[in-house]
Amino acid sequence: MTSLNALAQEQISRLHRDSIDTQSAIGHLLRTAARNRVTLTAGVSRTASVRRCVLRRIDENRLLISGHDFLPTQGRHYYFTLELDDESYFFSARLRDIQEDLLEFEFPRAVFRAERRDACRVSPAAFGFDTSAQILLDDHPRASLLDASRDGLGIGLPLVVAESLPGAFELEVPTSSGGRSRLYAEVRNRRRRSERDACLGLSVSSVPSRSDVGMESGHPVFQDRLRWSRFALASRTAAVGVDRVWRQIAPARRPWTTKRVRFENQKGQDLAGIVNSIGVTRGAPAILIPPAWGKTKETLLPLALSLVETCKRAGLAVTVLRFDGANRRGESFIDEECRVPGEEYRRFRFSQAVDDLHSAIRFLREDDEFRAPRFVIVSFSLSAIEARRVVAEASPQEVVGWIPVVGMVDLQSGLRAVSGGVDYAEGILRGVRFGRHELVGVLADMDFTGRDALEAGLVFKEDARRDLARIQVPITWIHGEHDSWIDVNRAREVLRAGTSRNRRIIQVPTGHQLRTSHEALKTFELVAVEAVRMLWSRDVTPRSPSLRLIDRIREAEKGRGHDDNDVDLRAFWHDYLLGRDRSVGMDLLIATSAYQSFMRRQIEFLRIEPSTRVLDLGSGNAGCLRAAAESSHAPGLLVSVDFISDALKRSKSRYGGRLCSAFVQADLDTVAAVPCKTSSFDAVLASLLLSYLRNPVELLREARRIVRPGGRIVLSSLRRDADISSIYSAGISELVAAGAEGTAIGEGTPFAEVQRSFLNEAARLLDLEERGLFRFFDEDELRALARDAGLRVRRIERSLGDPPQAIVLVAEAPG
């Protein structure tokens, strides 16, 4: 645990610009906060809520704090933040004791002023400013430069002037060449320097900000869930015979068409795409879907079908193109040395992604079969970076609208979010060499890719603001309210650059992962409505494709850019469960309160008594064994069965002696794989297992055979489009805030590396699900599996996180 805390202290010192480190100054600050009854926050509790507390007393060597949800563990480390006089402060302290309703903490060794900017502050001369001259500021030429960063300035000026200034204004900063740079500033903080002087912390930009972009709710689109669920169940559980009849009688010519196309980018590199269209394609408007990070054109099939089905219903002809970019996963050009699976992104460049999207527009505009006159671009996640540049550069008569869905606002903040906090942009500017890093399951050369993005001006918030200032066409930004990757306030800030009258932000009740869930299809309907408005200025009633249609077409498209035989599932599960260096792995997830609550809920459903015999199928890292050992009702026997023998060995060494247990290695994906006698167990658990089996119904029939009549069988699965961002961000925030004591984290491996490793393996899990090797289930699908196995369904609910990312089903074996 020392490695985690040491790393945290190092990060604090690096990320916060200055500190208060004398006992008298710290005491003065904290006593002022106590007198003003300032609320402190102390991370996220095990109930996933923010801990709020108040300072009650400050002595020479301790703090007394009143608050809730603190764990009664002496020595536990907590991190506190507070706001005082428009300044943010941050300090850490260890819990000493709990005295009735007061918590006693050690006196902090330092209090840090929190950095408000995206980049470090340096001398203004580094940005070409003349530090000897004064700033022109609303006819007050007495302001002086104190510090500068790419998006901010610190200025000193008379206190009376500082107090009279509005929140936003223009200023002229003298340059070392003798000229003046006109900037648009917003006040972020005001601080008194002396009785007469003050300093202002400013957010600055070369682009003016217009009126704010309001937030709209997309919830009304999601209200018909019950009708959709019944339809989904009917389409999913249709008999095989009916499906065979459908295949025989389906007309050869469908009302919409699918076609594979190939075209070249400006370098002459071959790009592969899929066109879905309705009506006469020549002269029809087009909708472009560039590839998301780490994904192929096949991933967004449900979106393409939703666009086509909606236009079909409205009687509109449209062409929808999905394509793979160069040096990315898929069927397009990849440098010869990067064609090994997992290496495709080693030579990826964001500037090339911009060129590929321009090339897709040129192809549909110039090809005789299409001759598309105008376009709308729909981008996902990190592809918002190249999409915004293309929209800024294209003619507004050609590209008439842009719809970023769960879009990354700028590359700097986006990479920080998906890397576990690494600021690659700032590091490259400082000369740090990163080499090859894995980002959400994708291996990239961060020096090569990062330098290219910096040279192309695609990295920083100011780059995004400059692009947005050039865009005149409508923008509809769709934000998932449970998306932990994206800061919607940052999106609103960037969208204020330039013309904001035709820009909207629509918030939908989703996370970052959108593909085939109810929430995803409803979001795609919203995208279709917005795209039709941009192309035809019409309001339409949206329409989603059936899940059966999506699955059939996905099966036809699957594998053209992948070879499922190249996946070593045993190696994947070793890495996922144990960690690539065999130090942590899934233990990181098991340590979170969300997972522990999820497992306790499943154990509760098993109705364990002292004599109960429990079989845990797919036991992994012993989440069930650990939870059962810590519960007040331990079973008489718990048998853990798993595919990975090393996971069983780790489980046995850690928890095997805590209750009566046994460990069995078996491949649960084979018929009659469970070596147990009929009716030999009282309860069976299959936690997060069925998604990874070729025939889950067969395993459930085995479970029915093994459990006694009337015995409990508890199943769970990640739900469709399980959102990795919410699981990852909430879990990491909780563990960092709690100091991670009592968990198997940080033993010899830096915590930041553990975070990234866990995120990348989880991303691979979702990638394998997208490729069809795994399959996640929603409520109706899991219920259908249980019934097909002859089980009686007693209960079904959502669990694992907020919002919940898994489905738990409780069933009984017939008597």
Salt bridges, closest charged atoms under 4 A:
GLU10 OE2 - ARG14 NH1 3.47
ASP18 OD2 - ARG113 NH1 3.33
ASP59 OD1 - ARG57 NE 3.04
ASP59 OD2 - ARG62 NE 2.74
GLU83 OE1 - ARG116 NH2 3.95
GLU87 OE2 - ARG17 NH2 3.00
GLU87 OE1 - ARG191 NE 3.41
GLU104 OE1 - ARG62 NH1 3.61
GLU104 OE2 - ARG96 NH1 3.63
GLU115 OE2 - ARG121 NH2 2.73
ASP118 OD1 - ARG416 NH2 3.59
ASP118 OD2 - ARG490 NH2 2.43
ASP147 OD1 - ARG117 NH2 2.94
GLU170 OE1 - ARG182 NH2 2.59
GLU172 OE2 - ARG182 NH1 2.73
GLU186 OE1 - ARG188 NH1 3.64
GLU186 OE2 - ARG496 NH2 3.10
ASP212 OD2 - ARG492 NH2 2.80
GLU216 OE1 - ARG504 NH2 2.67
ASP224 OD2 - ARG227 NH2 2.33
ASP224 OD1 - LYS522 NZ 2.88
ASP243 OD2 - ARG247 NE 3.09
ASP270 OD2 - ARG262 NE 2.58
GLU298 OE2 - ARG260 NH2 4.00
GLU298 OE2 - LYS297 NZ 3.20
GLU309 OE1 - ARG543 NE 3.60
ASP324 OD2 - LYS297 NZ 2.53
GLU331 OE1 - ARG260 NH1 3.10
GLU331 OE1 - LYS297 NZ 2.54
GLU343 OE1 - ARG346 NH1 3.22
GLU343 OE1 - ARG436 NH1 2.77
GLU366 OE2 - ARG365 NH2 3.32
ASP368 OD1 - ARG371 NH2 2.62
GLU369 OE1 - LYS259 NZ 2.35
GLU386 OE2 - ARG328 NH1 3.33
GLU393 OE1 - HIS358 NE2 2.72
GLU398 OE2 - ARG365 NH1 2.73
ASP410 OD1 - ARG490 NE 2.57
ASP423 OD2 - ARG416 NH1 3.19
GLU426 OE1 - ARG150 NH2 2.82
GLU426 OE2 - ARG430 NE 3.31
GLU438 OE1 - ARG580 NH1 2.68
ASP452 OD1 - ARG349 NH1 3.46
GLU462 OE1 - ARG465 NE 3.98
GLU462 OE2 - ARG466 NH2 3.82
ASP463 OD1 - ARG466 NH1 3.61
ASP467 OD2 - ARG388 NE 2.77
ASP467 OD1 - ARG389 NE 3.00
ASP467 OD1 - ARG470 NH1 4.00
GLU481 OE2 - HIS219 NE2 2.77
ASP483 OD2 - HIS512 ND1 2.69
GLU493 OE2 - ARG188 NH2 3.31
GLU493 OE2 - LYS461 NZ 3.15
GLU519 OE2 - ARG225 NH1 3.70
GLU519 OE1 - ARG719 NH2 2.72
GLU519 OE2 - ARG798 NH1 3.88
GLU525 OE1 - LYS522 NZ 3.39
GLU530 OE2 - ARG504 NH1 2.67
GLU530 OE2 - ARG533 NH1 2.56
ASP539 OD1 - ARG533 NE 2.56
ASP551 OD2 - ARG236 NH1 2.36
GLU555 OE2 - LYS558 NZ 3.81
GLU557 OE2 - ARG322 NH2 3.09
ASP564 OD2 - LYS558 NZ 3.67
ASP564 OD1 - ARG771 NH2 3.74
ASP566 OD1 - ARG771 NH2 3.36
ASP575 OD1 - ARG582 NH1 3.06
ASP587 OD2 - ARG650 NH1 3.04
ASP587 OD2 - ARG654 NH1 2.52
GLU604 OE2 - ARG601 NH1 2.95
GLU630 OE2 - ARG626 NE 3.59
ASP646 OD2 - HIS574 NE2 3.37
ASP646 OD1 - LYS649 NZ 3.94
ASP669 OD2 - ARG694 NH1 3.45
ASP682 OD1 - ARG708 NE 2.93
GLU698 OE2 - ARG701 NH1 3.01
GLU702 OE2 - ARG705 NE 2.96
GLU741 OE2 - ARG94 NH1 3.42
GLU753 OE1 - ARG756 NH2 3.23
GLU761 OE2 - ARG580 NE 2.40
ASP767 OD1 - ARG329 NH1 3.43
GLU769 OE1 - ARG515 NH2 2.59
GLU770 OE2 - LYS295 NZ 3.02
GLU770 OE2 - ARG515 NE 3.92
ASP778 OD1 - ARG719 NE 3.84
GLU779 OE1 - ARG225 NH2 3.80
GLU779 OE2 - ARG798 NE 2.67
ASP780 OD1 - ARG783 NH1 3.05
GLU781 OE2 - ARG236 NE 2.72
GLU781 OE2 - ARG720 NH2 2.98
GLU781 OE2 - ARG775 NH2 3.79
GLU797 OE2 - ARG601 NE 2.87
GLU797 OE1 - ARG795 NE 3.08
GLU812 OE2 - ARG607 NH2 3.47
GLU812 OE2 - ARG712 NE 3.40
GLU812 OE1 - ARG794 NE 3.28
